Amino acid sequence: MSAFAAFLHHICFLAIMLVLAFEMLMLKQPFTLETAKKIIRYDAIYGMAAGLILVIGGLRVMYFEKGAYYYMHSAPFFAKMALFILVGLISIYPTMTFLKWNKSIKQGILPTVTEAQTRTLRLVIHVELTLLGLMILCAVLMAKGIGYVDA
């Protein structure tokens, strides 16, 4: 069961990375109604995957892997959690922007998006992807016991 939980945890993390990359690609293309709809769908997948990561990660900490005691003494674990929270906070801006598009899209109207907004959205997504990459580093350090502090 532990291996299956780890597999699901990693698949969800991969899904987040992929949908962010897809959003980035969509924001580079000419902005159409179909593009806007895809971006909103990708962002919904992002949210679901993030929620699953929290649930599965919590189960792994409490019931699988090395146990809660180990993780509560791991500096990389706390860094990874801080990065996850930071990514979540940063992702509020794109999600709120995409949700604002829904009213126009439901009416069949292309949302108004300026070039500056597109650049900002892409920058935020770049930052998210970078921080997620740092989370992978923290996960490796954590798994190898680097930064473990036994009180």
Buried (B, 14 or more C-beta within 10 A) or exposed (E): EEEEBBEBBBEBBEBBBBBBEBBBEBBEEEBEBEBBBBBBBBBBBBBBBBEBBEEBBEBBBEEBBBEEEBBEBBBBBBBBBEBBEBBBEBBEEBBEBBEEBEEBBEEEEBBEBEEEEEEBBBEBBEBBBEBBEBBBEBBEBBBEEEBBEEE
